[in-house]
Structures are given as C-alpha cells and as structure tokens.
Amino acid sequence: MIVVAAMVKVKEGKGDEVEQAFKKLVPQVRKDPGVIAYIINRSIDDPTKFFVYEKYEDRDALKYHGATPHFKEFGKTMADLREKPSEVGLFNEII
C-alpha cells in the first residue's frame, strides 16, 4: 500500500475557504478506485495548516487519483490559496 502524507499551508484568512474546497473534494476522491483512505485534518493551533493523509492500494491508484478531473480542479482552486508548495511524502506501509 502507498501512503501519502502532505502538509498544506494556506494564506492567512483562507483556511475556511480551503476547508470547504476539501469538503467538496473528499467524497469524490473516496469513490475513486484503489482509494483506501483520504483524510483531511486542520491544525488546532494554526487554522492555515492542513495535514492530508491518503492511502492507496498501489501506485496505479495514486496515479489515477492525480489524473481525475475533480483533483485537477481542486489543484486549480488551491493555486491561489496556498502560501507555499505543499510538503508531500510518499511511504510504503509496512505493518
């Protein structure tokens, strides 16, 4: 299984807008083939920070996710809301 962990930092005052964009995206992503988990978390201490936890059956499922129209549209929305590029890590689940 492939795990993606991403830290997303958005512009000041844009946290609620990003939260709404995630709420629109998540139900669509969870229907994609090979998605095991897609969980969005918002920092308690800093409302401009989000932690995204994603889990896929394999790399093909992750690749499919990145090519979906809903994810591409989300990316366009986020382009103006992000403060800086997201920090993204890919992991193999071992246990």
C-alpha positions as CSV (number, residue, x, y, z in Angstrom):
1,M,0.0,0.0,0.0
2,I,1.1,3.5,-0.7
3,V,0.6,6.3,1.9
4,V,0.8,10.0,1.1
5,A,1.3,12.5,3.9
6,A,1.0,16.2,2.9
7,M,1.4,19.3,4.9
8,V,-0.5,22.2,3.3
9,K,0.0,25.8,4.4
10,V,-2.6,28.3,3.0
11,K,-2.7,32.1,3.0
12,E,-3.8,33.9,6.1
13,G,-7.6,34.2,6.1
14,K,-8.1,31.4,3.5
15,G,-8.4,28.5,5.9
16,D,-12.2,28.3,5.8
17,E,-12.2,28.5,2.0
18,V,-9.7,25.7,1.8
19,E,-11.7,23.6,4.3
20,Q,-14.8,24.0,2.1
21,A,-12.8,23.0,-1.0
22,F,-11.6,19.9,0.8
23,K,-15.2,19.1,1.9
24,K,-16.2,19.1,-1.8
25,L,-13.3,17.1,-3.0
26,V,-13.1,14.3,-0.4
27,P,-16.4,12.5,-1.2
28,Q,-15.4,12.4,-4.9
29,V,-11.9,11.0,-4.1
30,R,-13.2,8.4,-1.8
31,K,-15.2,6.9,-4.7
32,D,-12.0,6.6,-6.9
33,P,-10.8,3.0,-7.5
34,G,-8.0,2.0,-5.2
35,V,-8.5,4.7,-2.5
36,I,-8.4,3.2,1.0
37,A,-8.3,6.4,3.0
38,Y,-8.4,10.1,2.3
39,I,-8.5,12.1,5.5
40,I,-8.1,15.9,5.9
41,N,-7.0,17.4,9.3
42,R,-6.8,21.1,10.2
43,S,-4.4,22.3,12.8
44,I,-5.8,23.3,16.2
45,D,-3.1,25.9,16.8
46,D,-2.8,27.3,13.2
47,P,-6.0,27.4,11.1
48,T,-3.9,27.9,8.0
49,K,-2.2,24.5,8.3
50,F,-3.8,21.2,7.0
51,F,-2.5,17.7,7.2
52,V,-3.7,15.3,4.5
53,Y,-3.4,11.5,4.9
54,E,-4.0,9.4,1.9
55,K,-3.8,5.6,1.4
56,Y,-4.0,3.8,-1.9
57,E,-3.9,0.1,-2.9
58,D,-0.9,0.7,-5.2
59,R,0.9,3.3,-7.3
60,D,-1.6,2.9,-10.1
61,A,-4.4,4.0,-7.8
62,L,-2.4,7.0,-6.8
63,K,-1.6,7.9,-10.4
64,Y,-5.3,7.6,-11.3
65,H,-6.2,9.9,-8.4
66,G,-3.8,12.6,-9.7
67,A,-5.4,12.4,-13.2
68,T,-9.0,12.8,-12.1
69,P,-11.0,15.9,-13.2
70,H,-12.0,16.6,-9.6
71,F,-8.4,16.5,-8.3
72,K,-7.2,18.7,-11.2
73,E,-10.0,21.2,-10.5
74,F,-9.0,21.2,-6.8
75,G,-5.4,21.9,-7.8
76,K,-6.6,25.0,-9.8
77,T,-8.5,26.2,-6.8
78,M,-5.6,25.7,-4.4
79,A,-3.1,27.5,-6.7
80,D,-4.3,30.9,-5.4
81,L,-4.9,29.8,-1.8
82,R,-1.6,28.1,-0.9
83,E,1.0,30.2,0.8
84,K,3.8,27.9,-0.4
85,P,4.1,24.5,-2.1
86,S,2.8,21.6,0.0
87,E,5.3,19.3,1.7
88,V,4.4,15.8,0.4
89,G,5.9,12.5,1.4
90,L,5.3,9.0,-0.2
91,F,5.6,6.0,2.0
92,N,5.2,2.2,1.7
93,E,3.0,0.9,4.6
94,I,4.9,-1.9,6.3
95,I,2.6,-3.0,9.1
